[in-house]
Amino acid sequence: MTARQVDDLGAMYLAAENDRVRTHTAALITIDPAALPGGVLTVQRLRALLRERLELVPVFRRRLAGVPLGLDRPYWIECEADLEFHVREIALPEPSNDELLREQVARIFARPLDRSRPLWEMYLIQGLSGGRAAVLTKIHHAAADAESALGIVAALTDTTAHPRRRPPSSSSSAPPANPPGMGAMLLRGLGAVVRQPVRAVTGLPAALSGVDETPVFGTMPGARLIGATTALLTRRRRHTPMPRAPRTSFNRTISPDRRIGISDVPFDDVRRVKQHFAVSVNDIVMAIAAGALRRWLLDHAELPDRCLTAIVPVSLRTPGSGPDGNQLSAVVVPIPTDVDDPAARLGVAHRAMLSALRDLGTIAPDALTDTIRIVPPAFLVRTVQFLTRLNTWAPLTPAMNVNISNVRGPQQPLYLAGAKVESIVPLAGITDGLGLNVTVLSYHGRLSIGVVADRHQVPDVQRIAAWMGDELALLIKFAR
């Protein structure tokens, strides 16, 4: 069989995990099963759908295979998908409410995925108010980024209430081939050891030219001088210098526990603001997130004089690129938490995003990847763990304060196993020094907001999610 190696970003996500940090993502899909037999989506029906469409979701049938002694990045190998294990059913206690749902989702999201199996899980959550249900799907970021995760949603859903039927496939029913043996994997690892010095030497100039925008290293004395000098010698384009981020309550070492905030807003309101101010949807997301964070910081007597900074993922996936793995970069953007006026805040966010996108490919996340590439795979876990822990060290300023992501989802109504999909809420992980993540996704006339935080650092995270809606309402007043 052909084993596919985990990509560089995937290896970083795997290396970053420990007993507190989880690097999976999730989608909480709320459904109305009223049209199904008995008005209920059963776990048997959901498993039957998965069984029929597993061929469309290759990552659901791949597990990790490590290289002996950690000499190289692990590989993805094909295996059987045990749907009895991966697809589970739970029920909320009665009477249920949104708070109980968020609490249950937070508990599930905080649990690690089993690395001996394909890195995904699906939970059918029964007992939501009004006879509704929810399907929570977790998948490791090493296996799929946001765009490929949307591809999974597309494979499992339909545009009508009648699920499409796929003819039986001989390839999907055939048992997976035997995985590479220990000897073959060891040979691959030894080959990587031989290639590593070349990989390190060729990657060193790129790593040094961006060292001042690398988390932890960028805050050390002399980092900016080294980065600028190396960039000049190698003729690499330099980024716009970034302001250093202040440290907040959510920029410390995180715990294993999570809290979830969920809200949504009409996409027509977003569109109205977009047209009135001639900005992008992403600008609006940044502005309302900044406004909500400003409220939270004021409420906790923590608002710094300097603006916060956010890391914003940017997809590099093209129509001809493969559907799996990670094909993304990111930009580091100052977010105007220091601006009081909502309209002025949107203007600052717009200009900051324009500047950051011009610098795409020359900022911190790429510099960090370049740095990791020169690290021998056998030391990757120790290196990543050291850097993330060092990023919480008080004498150093954090490279960024919060992760903010905007994903364009499907605009037509969808159905899951015949049940109407009401909303799709995205959830993403947090790490040491970056204990707050805001992700939004547009779907069929709504913009769903999912906020993940450390349970102890931001116990009132639902207020941040709700305040984002309030901030949009303030902008709507200008657009009338």
Summary of the structure (lengths in Angstrom):
residues: 480
radius of gyration: 22.6
end to end distance: 60.6
largest distance: 70.0
contacts: 1646
relative contact order: 0.18
helix: 42%
strand: 22%
